[in-house]
Every structure is written in structure tokens, then in C-alpha cells.
Amino acid sequence: MFWRISRSLERYIRNILPQQIAPDRILEFGPGRSTRVFAETFPQALITSLEHQEPYYLKHKLKLQDLPQVTLYHCPLDHNSNSFYSTGLWSHSSYDLILVDGPPKNTKPKVRGGASCIFNNLTPGGLIILDDSNRPDEKSIIQQWIPDFDLTEIFNGSSFTVLQKSPSVSTARTRAQAEAEAEPAYMLGAA
Ligand SMILES: C[S@@+](CC[C@H](N)C(=O)[O-])C[C@H]1O[C@@H](n2cnc3c(N)ncnc32)[C@H](O)[C@@H]1O
């Protein structure tokens, strides 16, 4: 239970996030409850989830097998570099939404800062959720990320923070855009 996303983050994902973004692609560091919550909230999205520990990878592979939109990778940490997840197929895609809920804090100080390796692949206007952001390490990571990657803090929960990449050259689809695109032509007054 302790390892799962909090109830408040789950409520945020289910109730607030759909008003902010309609992601096509979601990346998640640390699978589990959050994977299922994303799949239920954004059934159209493809979800890529990384697990570094093989026993948890096998456990989640089984538990999430009913969700075809989820691609789960066993992705060991790269201890020759910053002890973040080793790069691979996952690091060649672009994403609209990223949840950073791993690696665990006892891996290495400020280990979750390594998530910035994928920020160039975050679509403009895309969102990053950093879980456990009430911890000193995570607070310091946020202070570094905001200026370095032109991010804006759009929500500060009791134990998680939501950051947005500058939407200036926006290609990320907002909820309003997605709904407009889904609108039948006759509704828009076309013949
Ligand atoms: C915070 S957990 C990810 C939780 C996930 N996002 C969820 O909502 O269920 C991050 C990592 O901790 C490790 N982990 C998960 N459960 C664990 C446990 N019971 N004991 C030790 N490590 C665990 C796994 O490697 C996992 O990827």
C-alpha cells in the first residue's frame, strides 16, 4: 500500500488531469496502481511503464495483462551513469504525460532527477507528475528542473507536484482540442 500512489494523486489523475490534457502517450517510471488508474482515465492513450526490479516486473506483467494499451519494460538501473533507468526503446518516443514514481529514494540521493533525460521528448504543453515531492531531494529536483527545462508548476499537492512544459510551440492536444477533433462535421456547420 505504502508504495502505491496516494489516494490524493489518484483523485487528481481521475478528476483534474482530464481537464488539463488528453494524452496520446504516457510514460511512467514505476508501474502498479498508477498504471491502472491511467488506463481507466485515458483509455485512448498508449502507456509505457518501466520497472527496474525483475520480480516486480514479472508481478506487474501478470497483473496488467488485461490492458493491451500498456507496454511494460524490465529496465535495470544504469549504475555506471546516474542510476536512473537505462535507456532503450522507450527513450525514442515522445510523450504527453510523464509520471516519475521511481526509482525508490534509497537507490541514490536525488535519483529521480535522472528523469530529465526524457524531457526533450515531452511534447510542448506536456505534463510531468513528480510523486513524493514533499521530500527534500524531490523539492531540490524541482527547483533545478523548472529553470533548466522551462517548466511551470501548475499544481502542488501534499505529496506530488505537477509541472508543465512551456506550451509556446504547442503540439500537445488539450482536452478541448481533442473534443473539437472528435466533433462530427455537421456539428461544426460543415455540409
Ligand atoms: C513507488 S513504487 C511505484 C508505485 C506505482 N506507481 C503504483 O502506483 O503502484 C516505485 C518502485 O518501488 C519498487 N517497489 C514497489 N513495491 C515495493 C515493495 N513492496 N518493496 C520494495 N520496493 C517496491 C518497485 O521497483 C517500483 O518500481
The ligand as a Tripos MOL2 file, in Angstrom:
@<TRIPOS>MOLECULE
LIG
   27    29     1     0     0
SMALL
NO_CHARGES

@<TRIPOS>ATOM
      1 C1          6.7030    3.8400   -5.6580 C.3       1 LIG1
      2 S1          6.8850    2.3380   -6.4890 S.3       1 LIG1
      3 C2          5.7950    2.5720   -7.8850 C.3       1 LIG1
      4 C3          4.3660    2.5380   -7.4630 C.3       1 LIG1
      5 C4          3.3670    2.6210   -8.6120 C.3       1 LIG1
      6 N1          3.4960    3.8480   -9.3610 N.3       1 LIG1
      7 C5          1.9690    2.4670   -8.0700 C.2       1 LIG1
      8 O1          1.1630    3.4250   -8.1430 O.co2     1 LIG1
      9 O2          1.6430    1.3830   -7.5800 O.co2     1 LIG1
     10 C6          8.4620    2.5110   -7.2430 C.3       1 LIG1
     11 C7          9.3010    1.2480   -7.2780 C.3       1 LIG1
     12 O3          9.4270    0.7300   -5.9920 O.3       1 LIG1
     13 C8          9.6450   -0.6730   -6.0550 C.3       1 LIG1
     14 N2          8.6730   -1.3380   -5.1620 N.ar      1 LIG1
     15 C9          7.3730   -1.4990   -5.3530 C.ar      1 LIG1
     16 N3          6.8000   -2.1380   -4.3130 N.ar      1 LIG1
     17 C10         7.7820   -2.4000   -3.4570 C.ar      1 LIG1
     18 C11         7.8350   -3.0300   -2.2090 C.ar      1 LIG1
     19 N4          6.7330   -3.5600   -1.6430 N.pl3     1 LIG1
     20 N5          9.0340   -3.1160   -1.5900 N.ar      1 LIG1
     21 C12        10.1270   -2.6230   -2.1540 C.ar      1 LIG1
     22 N6         10.1620   -1.9820   -3.3600 N.ar      1 LIG1
     23 C13         8.9760   -1.8760   -4.0060 C.ar      1 LIG1
     24 C14         9.4390   -1.1120   -7.4960 C.3       1 LIG1
     25 O4         10.6990   -1.3100   -8.1010 O.3       1 LIG1
     26 C15         8.7430    0.1060   -8.0840 C.3       1 LIG1
     27 O5          9.0030    0.2730   -9.4470 O.3       1 LIG1
@<TRIPOS>BOND
     1     1     2 1
     2     2     3 1
     3     2    10 1
     4     3     4 1
     5     4     5 1
     6     5     6 1
     7     5     7 1
     8     7     8 2
     9     7     9 1
    10    10    11 1
    11    11    12 1
    12    11    26 1
    13    12    13 1
    14    13    14 1
    15    13    24 1
    16    14    15 ar
    17    14    23 ar
    18    15    16 ar
    19    16    17 ar
    20    17    18 ar
    21    17    23 ar
    22    18    19 1
    23    18    20 ar
    24    20    21 ar
    25    21    22 ar
    26    22    23 ar
    27    24    25 1
    28    24    26 1
    29    26    27 1
@<TRIPOS>SUBSTRUCTURE
     1 LIG1         1 GROUP 0 **** ****
